[in-house]
């Protein structure tokens, strides 16, 4: 029993020592809520002590980037969306942690509400072309409203601007434009396919023509070589016949005899064509 109690006390001591300190990284601030010492705010980077198992530590970034969206209709009936942004420094970590602890989007939504009331009425008086040329100046014409909204959530705005101006993707105008663009893309793709098929047919026809021309050239060359061979054979045969007429006569008779037998014709050595064979026989 004593051993179990000692083990429990040892575990409790280790947990207490482990939970007695906390670390804040560079680029962070911390808030410590303690039932003993109250709230310690804006604790900077480093290793710090707290009451173990009692104090609650919340860490927040030192700087945050907020980018709300402003939706409205321009004077010429365009549905538009602007994306202003602010780079803000956390000046009150407790207030910022309280605002963003349950929902990180609360600071952004607060800023969007402020800009919606201060900037959108003036934006609605602009045409789409004027809005593009304005480059976000109307959004930040009244910075006091945005600064006040930022202070409510523990922020100080250090820099601001507008990221983009355009039409929201779910607007009727955007859908019409997207539909037109898709139709143009489909037409371009269809035309490209037709052109590709025509080029393929032309290439196939050219290949067939080249093949026919190549075969004709080969046949012509073969015929020429065959003719040259026949002429050479006739020349050699004439030379042999001149030197030995009886041998030439025998060769002619033998060839005639072989052709007749191959053709299935009756053969008789009494035939004048085979006189030389009958003589030799």
C-alpha positions as CSV (number, residue, x, y, z in Angstrom):
1,X,0.0,0.0,0.0
2,X,2.8,2.4,0.9
3,X,4.5,1.5,-2.4
4,X,1.4,2.4,-4.3
5,X,1.0,5.7,-2.5
6,X,4.7,6.5,-3.1
7,X,4.3,5.8,-6.8
8,X,1.2,8.0,-7.0
9,X,3.0,10.9,-5.3
10,X,6.0,10.4,-7.5
11,X,3.8,10.6,-10.6
12,X,2.0,13.7,-9.3
13,X,5.4,15.3,-8.6
14,X,6.6,14.6,-12.1
15,X,3.4,15.9,-13.6
16,X,3.7,19.1,-11.5
17,X,7.3,19.7,-12.6
18,X,6.5,19.0,-16.2
19,X,3.5,21.4,-16.2
20,X,5.3,24.2,-14.3
21,X,6.8,25.8,-17.4
22,X,5.8,26.6,-20.9
23,X,7.5,27.8,-24.0
24,X,6.6,30.7,-26.4
25,X,8.2,30.5,-29.8
26,X,9.5,33.4,-31.8
27,X,6.7,35.0,-33.8
28,X,4.2,34.2,-31.0
29,X,2.6,35.9,-27.9
30,X,1.0,34.0,-25.0
31,X,-1.8,34.7,-22.5
32,X,-1.8,33.0,-19.1
33,X,-5.1,32.8,-17.3
34,X,-4.6,31.9,-13.6
35,X,-7.1,31.6,-10.8
36,X,-4.3,32.6,-8.5
37,X,-2.5,35.5,-10.2
38,X,-5.2,36.6,-12.7
39,X,-4.3,37.1,-16.4
40,X,-0.8,37.7,-17.7
41,X,-1.0,39.2,-21.2
42,X,1.4,39.6,-24.2
43,X,4.0,37.2,-22.9
44,X,6.9,37.2,-25.4
45,X,9.1,34.4,-26.7
46,X,11.1,32.3,-24.2
47,X,10.6,29.8,-21.3
48,X,8.2,30.9,-18.6
49,X,6.8,29.5,-15.4
50,X,3.2,29.0,-14.4
51,X,1.2,27.4,-11.6
52,X,1.1,23.7,-12.6
53,X,-2.3,22.1,-13.3
54,X,-4.0,25.5,-12.6
55,X,-2.9,28.1,-15.2
56,X,-4.2,28.0,-18.8
57,X,-1.9,29.1,-21.6
58,X,-3.1,30.4,-25.0
59,X,-0.6,31.1,-27.7
60,X,-1.4,33.4,-30.7
61,X,0.7,34.6,-33.7
62,X,2.4,37.9,-33.4
63,X,1.2,39.0,-36.9
64,X,-1.9,37.9,-38.8
65,X,-3.0,38.3,-42.4
66,X,-6.8,38.9,-42.8
67,X,-8.4,38.8,-46.2
68,X,-12.2,39.4,-46.2
69,X,-14.4,39.5,-49.3
70,X,-16.6,42.5,-50.3
71,X,-19.5,41.6,-52.6
72,X,-21.7,44.3,-54.3
73,X,-23.2,45.4,-57.7
74,X,-21.5,48.2,-59.6
75,X,-23.3,51.1,-61.2
76,X,-23.4,49.3,-64.6
77,X,-25.0,46.2,-63.1
78,X,-21.9,44.0,-62.7
79,X,-21.8,41.6,-59.8
80,X,-18.3,42.2,-58.3
81,X,-16.1,40.9,-55.5
82,X,-13.1,42.6,-54.1
83,X,-10.5,41.0,-51.8
84,X,-8.9,43.6,-49.6
85,X,-6.2,42.4,-47.2
86,X,-4.6,43.7,-44.0
87,X,-1.4,42.7,-42.3
88,X,-1.9,43.3,-38.6
89,X,0.1,43.0,-35.4
90,X,-1.4,41.5,-32.3
91,X,-1.3,44.3,-29.7
92,X,-3.6,42.6,-27.2
93,X,-3.1,38.8,-27.2
94,X,-5.8,38.2,-24.6
95,X,-8.4,40.1,-26.7
96,X,-7.3,38.4,-29.9
97,X,-7.3,35.0,-28.3
98,X,-10.8,35.6,-26.9
99,X,-12.1,36.7,-30.3
100,X,-10.5,33.9,-32.3
101,X,-10.5,31.1,-29.8
102,X,-13.8,29.5,-30.8
103,X,-13.8,30.7,-34.4
104,X,-10.5,31.8,-36.1
105,X,-12.6,33.6,-38.7
106,X,-14.1,36.1,-36.3
107,X,-11.3,38.8,-36.8
108,X,-11.7,38.6,-40.6
109,X,-15.5,38.8,-40.3
110,X,-15.3,41.8,-38.1
111,X,-13.1,43.6,-40.6
112,X,-15.4,42.6,-43.5
113,X,-18.4,44.0,-41.7
114,X,-16.6,47.3,-41.1
115,X,-15.5,47.6,-44.7
116,X,-19.0,46.6,-46.0
117,X,-20.5,49.6,-44.2
118,X,-17.7,52.1,-45.0
119,X,-16.6,51.2,-48.5
120,X,-19.4,49.4,-50.3
121,X,-21.8,52.4,-50.7
122,X,-19.0,54.3,-52.5
123,X,-18.1,51.2,-54.6
124,X,-21.6,50.8,-55.8
125,X,-21.4,54.3,-57.4
126,X,-18.5,53.2,-59.6
127,X,-18.7,51.4,-63.0
128,X,-16.7,48.2,-63.5
129,X,-14.1,50.1,-65.5
130,X,-13.8,52.8,-62.7
131,X,-13.4,50.0,-60.1
132,X,-10.5,48.5,-62.1
133,X,-8.8,51.9,-62.4
134,X,-9.4,52.7,-58.8
135,X,-7.1,49.8,-57.6
136,X,-8.7,49.6,-54.2
137,X,-8.3,53.3,-53.2
138,X,-12.1,53.5,-52.4
139,X,-11.9,50.5,-50.1
140,X,-9.3,52.2,-47.9
141,X,-10.5,55.8,-48.3
142,X,-11.7,55.6,-44.6
143,X,-9.1,53.7,-42.7
144,X,-10.4,54.8,-39.3
145,X,-13.3,52.3,-39.6
146,X,-11.0,49.4,-40.3
147,X,-8.6,50.5,-37.6
148,X,-11.4,50.6,-35.0
149,X,-12.6,47.1,-36.1
150,X,-9.1,45.8,-35.8
151,X,-8.6,47.3,-32.3
152,X,-11.8,45.5,-31.1
153,X,-10.1,42.2,-31.7
154,X,-6.7,43.2,-30.3
155,X,-5.0,44.1,-33.6
156,X,-3.1,47.1,-35.0
157,X,-3.1,47.3,-38.9
158,X,0.4,47.8,-40.2
159,X,-0.2,47.4,-44.0
160,X,-3.2,47.1,-46.3
161,X,-4.1,46.6,-50.0
162,X,-6.5,44.9,-52.4
163,X,-5.5,41.5,-53.9
164,X,-8.1,41.2,-56.7
165,X,-11.2,42.6,-58.3
166,X,-13.5,40.4,-60.3
167,X,-16.8,38.7,-60.6
168,X,-17.8,36.1,-58.0
169,X,-17.9,32.6,-59.4
170,X,-21.5,32.0,-58.4
171,X,-22.8,35.1,-60.0
172,X,-25.1,35.0,-63.1
173,X,-22.7,37.2,-65.1
174,X,-19.7,34.9,-64.3
175,X,-21.8,31.8,-65.3
176,X,-22.8,33.5,-68.6
177,X,-19.2,34.4,-69.4
178,X,-17.9,30.9,-68.3
179,X,-20.6,29.3,-70.5
180,X,-19.5,31.4,-73.5
181,X,-15.9,30.6,-72.9
182,X,-16.7,26.9,-72.7
183,X,-18.6,27.2,-76.0
184,X,-15.6,28.9,-77.7
185,X,-13.3,26.3,-76.3
186,X,-15.5,23.5,-77.6
187,X,-15.5,25.1,-81.0
188,X,-11.8,25.5,-81.0
189,X,-11.3,21.9,-80.0
190,X,-13.7,20.6,-82.7
191,X,-12.0,22.7,-85.3
192,X,-8.6,21.4,-84.2
193,X,-9.9,17.8,-84.4
194,X,-11.2,18.4,-88.0
195,X,-7.8,19.9,-89.0
196,X,-6.0,17.0,-87.4
197,X,-8.1,14.5,-89.3
198,X,-7.6,16.3,-92.6
199,X,-3.8,16.4,-92.0
200,X,-3.8,12.7,-91.2
201,X,-5.7,11.9,-94.4
202,X,-3.3,14.1,-96.5
203,X,-0.3,12.4,-94.9
204,X,-1.9,8.9,-95.6
205,X,-2.6,9.8,-99.2
206,X,0.9,11.1,-99.6
207,X,2.3,7.9,-98.1
208,X,0.2,5.8,-100.5
209,X,1.4,7.9,-103.4
210,X,5.0,7.5,-102.4
211,X,4.6,3.7,-101.9
212,X,3.0,3.4,-105.4
213,X,5.8,5.5,-106.9
214,X,8.4,3.4,-105.1
215,X,6.9,0.1,-106.4
216,X,6.7,1.4,-109.9
217,X,10.4,2.5,-109.8
218,X,11.3,-0.9,-108.4
219,X,9.4,-2.8,-111.2
220,X,11.0,-0.6,-113.8
221,X,14.5,-1.2,-112.4
222,X,13.8,-5.0,-112.2
223,X,12.5,-5.0,-115.8
224,X,15.6,-3.2,-117.0
225,X,17.9,-5.6,-115.2
226,X,15.9,-8.6,-116.6
227,X,16.3,-7.2,-120.1
228,X,20.0,-6.7,-119.5
229,X,20.3,-10.3,-118.3
230,X,18.4,-11.6,-121.4
231,X,20.7,-9.6,-123.7
232,X,23.8,-10.9,-121.9
233,X,22.4,-14.5,-122.0
234,X,21.7,-14.1,-125.8
235,X,25.2,-12.7,-126.4
236,X,26.8,-15.6,-124.5
237,X,24.6,-18.1,-126.3
238,X,25.5,-16.6,-129.7
239,X,29.2,-16.8,-128.9
240,X,28.9,-20.4,-127.8
241,X,26.9,-21.3,-131.0
242,X,29.5,-19.7,-133.2
243,X,32.3,-21.7,-131.6
244,X,30.4,-25.0,-131.4
245,X,27.2,-25.2,-133.6
246,X,26.5,-28.9,-132.6
247,X,26.6,-28.1,-128.9
248,X,24.3,-25.2,-129.5
249,X,21.9,-27.4,-131.4
250,X,21.9,-30.0,-128.7
251,X,21.2,-27.3,-126.0
252,X,18.3,-26.0,-128.0
253,X,16.9,-29.5,-128.5
254,X,17.3,-30.3,-124.8
255,X,15.4,-27.1,-123.8
256,X,12.6,-27.8,-126.2
257,X,12.3,-31.4,-125.0
258,X,12.2,-30.2,-121.3
259,X,9.5,-27.6,-122.1
260,X,7.4,-30.2,-123.9
261,X,7.6,-32.7,-121.1
262,X,6.7,-30.0,-118.5
263,X,3.7,-29.0,-120.7
264,X,2.5,-32.6,-120.9
265,X,2.8,-32.8,-124.7
266,X,3.7,-36.1,-126.5
267,X,7.4,-36.2,-127.2
268,X,9.0,-38.2,-130.1
269,X,12.7,-38.1,-131.0
270,X,11.6,-38.3,-134.6
271,X,10.4,-34.8,-134.3
272,X,12.8,-32.5,-136.3
273,X,13.1,-30.3,-133.1
274,X,14.8,-33.2,-131.3
275,X,17.1,-34.3,-134.2
276,X,20.1,-33.4,-132.2
277,X,19.0,-35.4,-129.2
278,X,18.2,-38.5,-131.4
279,X,21.7,-38.2,-133.0
280,X,23.4,-38.1,-129.6
281,X,21.2,-40.9,-128.3
